[in-house]
Amino acid sequence: MTVKTLKELLDAGVDGRTILVRSDLNVPLKDGRITDAGRIIASAPTIGALADAGARVIVTAHLGRPKGSTDPALSLAPVAQRLGDELDRYIQLAGDVVGQDAQERAAGLTEGDVLLVENVRFDPRETSKDDGERQAMARDLAALAGPDGAFVSDGFGVVHRKQASVFDVAELLPSYAGGLVAAEVEVLANLTESPERPYTVVLGGSKVSDKLAVIEALAPKVDSLIIGGGMCFTFLAAQGLQVGTSLLQEEMIDTCKELLERYSDVIHLPTDIEVATEFNEESDSNTVAATAMMDEWMGLDIGPESVRLFAAVLAESRTIFWNGPMGVFEMEKFALGTRGVAEAIIEATSKGAFSVVGGGDSAAAVRALGLPESGFSHISTGGGASLEYLEGKDLPGITVLSKPTGV
C-alpha cells in the first residue's frame, strides 16, 4: 500500500494553501486541566512543520465522548492553550466545528496561522453510522480548506475509526500521512513483518474480551505472551484457582482454558498477587501466592515474584510490545507491578531490544510513574489502533490514504 507523506506535501509547497490536519488531541482532563499532554506533544511537529512552511493550518480533533452534542466540559479550549505553548505560537479556537465562526476564521487565515476548530464530536455526523451524514460533514470540513486545500491524517489514535474527519474527508481532498501516522505505521510494521526474536508481548488491562482478538492473533507468532492486569484473573480462574472478588469475566473462562491449552508454552501468568479488601489505597493489603487467594481478597496488582519472573523473560527478548498496565497504577501501592515490568523493558531496550509501548493506559503509566520515555524505542499514541493493526485488521483511516490523488 502506497501512501503519500507529509514530506511529499511539503516538497510540493504549501505556502498560502489551507491544509486540514486531523490530530489526536484526546488528552485526559481533571477539573478542566490537562493531566497528560503526551498526545499534544506528539501532534505538534506536523502542525508546526506546515505552519512554518507557510500553510494556513486548520486542525480537527476530538475530546472525550460528548455523543454528538455540545458539552462545555469537553471543549478544546485547554488543548488550544497547551498546543500553543508547545508550538510557541497563538492557536485560534473556533466556537463551533463547521459553523459560522469556523467558516469566518478559516477565511481570515494568513500564512503560518493555525486554527483549531471545536471538538468534532460535538457534531453528531462525525461518528454517524450513516455514510451520507458523515459525507455531508466531510464536505463541510473540506469547504473550510477551499479548492486548493489538502488533508493530512496525523491522528493515529483514531485511524481505526470510519469517521467523517478521519475517513470521509480523505476521499474529498488530496490526502497525506502526517509524520506521526507514518512513524507509527513503520514501527508497527516492524512488529508484524520480521520482528527480531525472541519476541515478547506484554498485555494488561481489565478485560480479556478487550484483548481476545490480539491474543489470538499474536499467540501463534510470539515466543512469550505475558498477561497481567485485571484480565489475568479470568485466566487464573480458568486454571481452577480462586480469585476472590477480583475482576472476573466468567463468560470468558472457557475461552481462556482453550488459550492456555493451545499456548501453554507461550503464555505466562502471575504467580503472586497484591490483594486488598477494598478498591482503595487505604484498604488493608497483602502479597499472596496466586494459588492462595481468599474469597474476601481483591487482586489489584501483580506481586514481586511475578515481576522477577516476567523481567527474566523480558531480559532475553529482542522485540517487545507492551499494552496495558499490570495493576491499578493510579494508586501508588498498586503501581509496583507496572513499574517493575516497565523498568525491565527499559533495561532490555538499553541492551539492544526493540520495544514498543502500545499507547493508551500504558503510555499514560510511563508518564505518570515518571519513567523516561526515551527508555523505550517507541511510545504509540494509539492504543486501540495499535492493537487492531497487530491483529491484522485494515485501518480505514490508513487505507483511505492510498487512494489516487493529486498533490
C-alpha positions as CSV (number, residue, x, y, z in Angstrom):
1,M,0.0,0.0,0.0
2,T,1.5,3.3,-1.1
3,V,0.6,6.4,1.0
4,K,1.7,9.9,0.3
5,T,3.7,11.5,3.1
6,L,3.9,14.9,4.7
7,K,7.4,15.3,3.2
8,E,5.9,15.0,-0.3
9,L,3.3,17.6,0.5
10,L,5.9,20.0,1.9
11,D,8.2,19.4,-1.0
12,A,5.4,20.3,-3.4
13,G,4.8,23.5,-1.5
14,V,2.1,24.6,0.9
15,D,2.8,28.3,1.1
16,G,-0.6,30.1,1.0
17,R,-2.6,26.8,0.9
18,T,-5.0,25.7,3.5
19,I,-4.2,22.4,5.0
20,L,-6.7,20.4,7.1
21,V,-5.0,18.3,9.7
22,R,-6.7,15.6,11.7
23,S,-4.8,15.3,15.0
24,D,-5.4,13.1,18.1
25,L,-5.6,15.6,20.9
26,N,-7.8,13.5,23.1
27,V,-5.9,14.1,26.4
28,P,-7.1,13.3,29.9
29,L,-8.6,16.2,31.9
30,K,-9.2,16.7,35.6
31,D,-11.1,19.8,36.8
32,G,-10.6,21.3,33.4
33,R,-6.8,20.8,33.5
34,I,-4.8,18.5,31.2
35,T,-3.1,15.8,33.3
36,D,-1.1,14.2,30.4
37,A,-0.2,16.2,27.4
38,G,1.6,13.4,25.6
39,R,-0.7,13.4,22.6
40,I,-0.5,17.1,22.2
41,I,3.3,17.0,22.3
42,A,3.3,14.2,19.7
43,S,1.0,16.0,17.4
44,A,2.8,19.4,17.4
45,P,5.7,18.6,15.0
46,T,3.4,18.0,12.0
47,I,1.3,21.1,12.7
48,G,4.4,23.2,13.3
49,A,6.1,22.0,10.1
50,L,3.1,23.0,8.0
51,A,2.8,26.4,9.7
52,D,6.5,27.1,9.4
53,A,6.2,26.3,5.6
54,G,3.6,29.0,5.2
55,A,0.4,26.9,5.2
56,R,-2.8,28.1,6.7
57,V,-3.4,25.2,9.1
58,I,-6.9,24.1,10.3
59,V,-6.7,21.3,12.9
60,T,-9.6,19.0,13.8
61,A,-9.7,16.8,16.8
62,H,-12.0,15.3,19.4
63,L,-12.0,15.2,23.2
64,G,-13.9,12.5,25.1
65,R,-17.3,11.3,24.1
66,P,-19.8,14.1,24.0
67,K,-22.2,11.9,22.0
68,G,-23.0,14.5,19.3
69,S,-23.9,17.4,21.4
70,T,-22.0,20.4,22.8
71,D,-20.5,19.8,26.2
72,P,-18.6,22.8,27.6
73,A,-16.6,20.4,29.9
74,L,-15.2,18.8,26.7
75,S,-14.3,22.0,24.9
76,L,-10.9,22.0,23.2
77,A,-10.0,25.4,24.9
78,P,-7.4,23.9,27.3
79,V,-6.0,21.9,24.3
80,A,-5.6,25.0,22.2
81,Q,-3.7,26.8,25.0
82,R,-1.4,23.8,25.6
83,L,-0.8,23.3,21.8
84,G,0.1,27.0,21.5
85,D,2.6,26.6,24.4
86,E,4.1,23.6,22.6
87,L,4.4,25.4,19.2
88,D,5.2,28.8,20.7
89,R,2.5,30.4,18.6
90,Y,-1.1,31.6,19.0
91,I,-3.7,29.0,18.3
92,Q,-7.1,30.3,17.4
93,L,-10.1,28.2,18.6
94,A,-13.3,28.3,16.7
95,G,-16.5,28.3,18.7
96,D,-18.0,25.6,16.5
97,V,-16.9,22.8,14.3
98,V,-18.0,23.8,10.8
99,G,-20.4,26.7,11.6
100,Q,-20.2,30.4,11.0
101,D,-17.4,31.0,13.4
102,A,-15.2,28.3,11.9
103,Q,-16.0,29.5,8.4
104,E,-15.2,33.1,9.1
105,R,-11.9,32.2,11.0
106,A,-10.9,29.9,8.2
107,A,-11.5,32.5,5.6
108,G,-9.4,35.0,7.6
109,L,-6.3,32.8,8.0
110,T,-3.0,34.1,6.7
111,E,0.3,32.2,6.0
112,G,1.5,30.4,9.1
113,D,-1.7,30.8,11.1
114,V,-3.2,27.8,13.0
115,L,-6.9,27.4,13.7
116,L,-8.3,24.6,15.9
117,V,-12.0,24.0,15.3
118,E,-14.1,22.9,18.3
119,N,-14.5,19.3,19.3
120,V,-15.6,17.4,16.1
121,R,-17.7,15.0,18.2
122,F,-20.0,17.9,19.1
123,D,-21.3,17.3,15.6
124,P,-23.4,14.1,15.6
125,R,-22.4,13.4,11.9
126,E,-18.8,12.8,12.9
127,T,-19.5,9.3,14.3
128,S,-22.7,8.6,12.4
129,K,-23.2,5.1,11.0
130,D,-25.0,6.7,8.1
131,D,-22.5,7.2,5.2
132,G,-24.5,10.1,3.8
133,E,-24.4,12.0,7.1
134,R,-20.7,11.5,7.6
135,Q,-20.0,12.6,4.0
136,A,-22.1,15.7,4.5
137,M,-19.9,16.7,7.4
138,A,-16.8,15.8,5.4
139,R,-17.9,18.2,2.7
140,D,-18.3,20.9,5.3
141,L,-14.8,20.3,6.6
142,A,-13.3,20.2,3.1
143,A,-15.0,23.5,2.3
144,L,-13.0,25.1,5.2
145,A,-9.8,24.2,3.3
146,G,-11.1,25.5,0.0
147,P,-10.4,24.5,-3.6
148,D,-6.6,24.4,-3.2
149,G,-6.7,22.5,0.1
150,A,-5.2,19.2,1.2
151,F,-5.8,16.8,4.1
152,V,-3.1,15.5,6.4
153,S,-4.0,12.5,8.6
154,D,-1.9,12.7,11.8
155,G,-4.2,11.2,14.5
156,F,-3.0,7.7,14.7
157,G,-5.3,7.1,17.7
158,V,-8.4,7.4,15.5
159,V,-7.3,5.8,12.2
160,H,-9.2,2.6,13.1
161,R,-12.4,4.6,13.1
162,K,-14.5,5.2,10.0
163,Q,-15.4,8.8,11.0
164,A,-16.1,12.0,9.0
165,S,-12.9,13.8,10.0
166,V,-10.7,10.7,9.6
167,F,-12.1,8.7,6.7
168,D,-14.7,10.6,4.6
169,V,-12.7,13.9,4.3
170,A,-9.8,12.0,2.9
171,E,-11.9,10.9,0.0
172,L,-12.5,14.6,-0.9
173,L,-9.1,16.2,-0.7
174,P,-5.6,15.3,-1.7
175,S,-4.5,13.3,1.3
176,Y,-1.2,12.5,3.1
177,A,0.0,10.7,6.2
178,G,1.4,13.1,8.8
179,G,4.7,12.5,10.4
180,L,3.2,10.9,13.4
181,V,1.0,8.4,11.5
182,A,3.8,7.5,9.1
183,A,6.1,6.8,12.1
184,E,3.5,4.7,13.9
185,V,2.8,2.5,10.8
186,E,6.5,2.0,10.2
187,V,7.1,0.9,13.8
188,L,4.1,-1.4,13.9
189,A,5.1,-2.9,10.5
190,N,8.4,-3.9,12.2
191,L,6.4,-5.9,14.7
192,T,4.3,-7.8,12.2
193,E,6.7,-8.4,9.3
194,S,10.0,-9.6,10.6
195,P,10.5,-9.0,14.4
196,E,13.8,-10.0,15.8
197,R,13.4,-12.9,18.2
198,P,12.8,-13.7,20.9
199,Y,9.6,-11.7,20.6
200,T,7.6,-11.0,23.8
201,V,4.2,-9.3,24.1
202,V,3.0,-8.0,27.5
203,L,-0.7,-7.5,27.8
204,G,-2.6,-5.9,30.8
205,G,-5.8,-4.0,31.3
206,S,-9.1,-5.0,32.7
207,K,-10.9,-7.3,30.4
208,V,-10.0,-10.4,28.4
209,S,-12.7,-9.6,25.9
210,D,-11.0,-6.3,25.0
211,K,-7.7,-8.2,24.2
212,L,-9.0,-11.5,22.9
213,A,-8.6,-10.7,19.3
214,V,-5.0,-9.6,19.7
215,I,-4.2,-12.6,22.0
216,E,-5.5,-15.0,19.3
217,A,-3.6,-13.1,16.6
218,L,-0.3,-12.9,18.4
219,A,0.0,-16.0,20.4
220,P,0.9,-18.2,17.4
221,K,3.5,-15.6,16.3
222,V,5.4,-14.7,19.5
223,D,7.8,-16.5,21.8
224,S,6.3,-15.3,25.1
225,L,2.9,-13.7,26.0
226,I,2.9,-12.2,29.4
227,I,-0.6,-11.5,30.9
228,G,-1.2,-9.2,33.9
229,G,-3.7,-6.6,35.0
230,G,-7.3,-7.3,35.7
231,M,-7.6,-9.7,32.8
232,C,-5.2,-12.2,34.4
233,F,-7.8,-13.2,36.9
234,T,-10.0,-14.8,34.3
235,F,-7.0,-16.8,33.1
236,L,-6.2,-17.8,36.7
237,A,-9.8,-18.8,37.2
238,A,-9.5,-20.9,34.0
239,Q,-6.7,-22.8,35.8
240,G,-9.2,-23.6,38.6
241,L,-7.8,-21.0,41.1
242,Q,-9.9,-18.9,43.4
243,V,-9.7,-15.2,42.6
244,G,-11.8,-13.7,45.4
245,T,-13.6,-10.5,44.4
246,S,-11.1,-9.7,41.7
247,L,-12.3,-8.6,38.3
248,L,-13.6,-11.7,36.5
249,Q,-15.3,-12.3,33.2
250,E,-17.0,-15.7,33.9
251,E,-18.2,-15.9,30.3
252,M,-14.6,-15.9,29.1
253,I,-13.3,-18.7,31.4
254,D,-13.8,-21.4,28.8
255,T,-12.1,-19.3,26.1
256,C,-9.1,-18.8,28.5
257,K,-9.0,-22.5,29.1
258,E,-8.7,-23.1,25.4
259,L,-6.0,-20.5,25.0
260,L,-4.0,-22.0,27.9
261,E,-4.2,-25.4,26.4
262,R,-3.2,-24.3,22.9
263,Y,-0.4,-21.9,24.1
264,S,0.8,-23.4,27.4
265,D,4.4,-22.9,26.4
266,V,3.9,-19.3,25.4
267,I,1.5,-17.7,28.0
268,H,3.0,-16.5,31.3
269,L,0.7,-15.7,34.2
270,P,1.4,-14.0,37.6
271,T,2.5,-16.3,40.4
272,D,1.7,-13.9,43.2
273,I,-0.8,-11.1,43.6
274,E,-1.1,-7.8,45.5
275,V,-4.5,-8.0,47.1
276,A,-6.7,-5.7,49.2
277,T,-10.0,-5.9,50.9
278,E,-11.4,-2.9,49.1
279,F,-10.7,-0.9,45.9
280,N,-8.9,2.0,47.5
281,E,-5.3,2.8,48.6
282,E,-6.2,2.9,52.3
283,S,-7.5,-0.7,52.3
284,D,-5.7,-3.4,54.1
285,S,-3.4,-5.1,51.6
286,N,-1.1,-8.1,51.3
287,T,1.0,-10.1,48.9
288,V,-0.2,-13.7,48.4
289,A,0.5,-16.6,46.1
290,A,-1.8,-16.8,43.1
291,T,-2.8,-20.2,44.4
292,A,-3.8,-18.9,47.8
293,M,-6.3,-16.1,47.3
294,M,-9.2,-15.9,49.7
295,D,-12.8,-15.1,49.0
296,E,-12.6,-11.6,50.6
297,W,-9.5,-10.5,48.7
298,M,-9.4,-8.4,45.5
299,G,-6.3,-8.5,43.3
300,L,-5.1,-5.1,42.3
301,D,-1.6,-5.7,41.1
302,I,0.9,-8.5,40.3
303,G,3.4,-9.3,43.0
304,P,7.2,-9.0,43.3
305,E,7.8,-12.6,42.3
306,S,5.8,-12.2,39.2
307,V,7.8,-9.1,38.3
308,R,11.0,-11.0,38.7
309,L,9.7,-13.9,36.5
310,F,8.4,-11.5,33.8
311,A,11.6,-9.5,34.0
312,A,13.7,-12.6,33.3
313,V,11.6,-13.3,30.2
314,L,12.0,-9.7,29.0
315,A,15.7,-9.7,29.6
316,E,16.1,-12.4,26.9
317,S,13.8,-10.6,24.5
318,R,14.9,-8.8,21.3
319,T,11.4,-7.4,20.4
320,I,8.9,-6.3,23.0
321,F,5.3,-5.0,22.6
322,W,3.6,-3.8,25.8
323,N,-0.1,-2.8,26.0
324,G,-1.9,-2.4,29.3
325,P,-0.8,-1.8,32.9
326,M,-0.1,-4.7,35.3
327,G,-2.3,-3.3,38.1
328,V,-4.1,-0.2,39.3
329,F,-1.1,2.0,38.8
330,E,-3.0,5.2,39.7
331,M,-2.8,4.0,43.3
332,E,0.8,4.2,44.5
333,K,0.8,0.9,46.4
334,F,-0.6,-0.9,43.4
335,A,1.8,0.6,40.9
336,L,4.8,-1.6,41.6
337,G,3.9,-4.3,39.1
338,T,3.6,-1.8,36.3
339,R,6.7,0.0,37.3
340,G,8.7,-3.2,37.6
341,V,7.7,-4.5,34.2
342,A,8.3,-1.1,32.6
343,E,11.7,-0.9,34.1
344,A,12.5,-4.4,32.9
345,I,11.5,-3.3,29.3
346,I,13.7,-0.2,29.7
347,E,16.6,-2.4,30.8
348,A,16.1,-4.8,27.8
349,T,15.9,-1.8,25.5
350,S,19.2,-0.4,26.8
351,K,20.8,-3.7,25.8
352,G,19.5,-3.6,22.2
353,A,15.9,-4.8,22.3
354,F,13.3,-3.0,20.2
355,S,10.4,-2.0,22.5
356,V,7.1,-0.5,21.7
357,V,4.6,0.8,24.2
358,G,1.2,0.4,22.7
359,G,-0.4,3.7,23.7
360,G,-3.5,4.1,25.9
361,D,-3.0,3.4,29.6
362,S,0.5,2.0,29.1
363,A,1.8,5.3,27.7
364,A,-0.1,7.2,30.5
365,A,1.5,5.0,33.1
366,V,5.0,5.7,31.7
367,R,4.5,9.4,32.2
368,A,2.5,9.1,35.5
369,L,5.3,7.0,37.1
370,G,8.0,9.4,35.9
371,L,9.7,6.8,33.8
372,P,11.9,8.1,30.9
373,E,10.1,8.0,27.6
374,S,13.5,7.7,25.9
375,G,13.9,4.4,27.6
376,F,11.6,2.8,25.1
377,S,12.2,2.5,21.3
378,H,8.7,3.9,20.6
379,I,5.6,5.0,22.5
380,S,2.5,4.8,20.4
381,T,-0.3,7.4,20.7
382,G,-3.0,4.9,19.7
383,G,-3.9,2.0,22.0
384,G,-6.9,0.6,20.1
385,A,-5.4,1.4,16.7
386,S,-2.1,-0.3,17.6
387,L,-3.9,-3.4,18.7
388,E,-6.1,-3.6,15.6
389,Y,-3.0,-3.1,13.4
390,L,-1.3,-6.1,15.1
391,E,-4.5,-8.1,14.8
392,G,-4.1,-7.7,11.0
393,K,-7.2,-5.6,10.6
394,D,-7.5,-2.9,7.9
395,L,-7.5,0.6,9.5
396,P,-9.9,2.7,7.5
397,G,-8.0,5.9,8.2
398,I,-4.9,4.4,6.7
399,T,-6.3,2.5,3.7
400,V,-8.2,5.6,2.5
401,L,-4.9,7.4,2.2
402,S,-3.8,5.1,-0.5
403,K,-6.4,6.3,-3.0
404,P,-5.1,8.2,-6.0
405,T,-4.9,11.9,-5.5
406,G,-3.2,14.9,-7.0
407,V,-0.7,17.0,-5.0
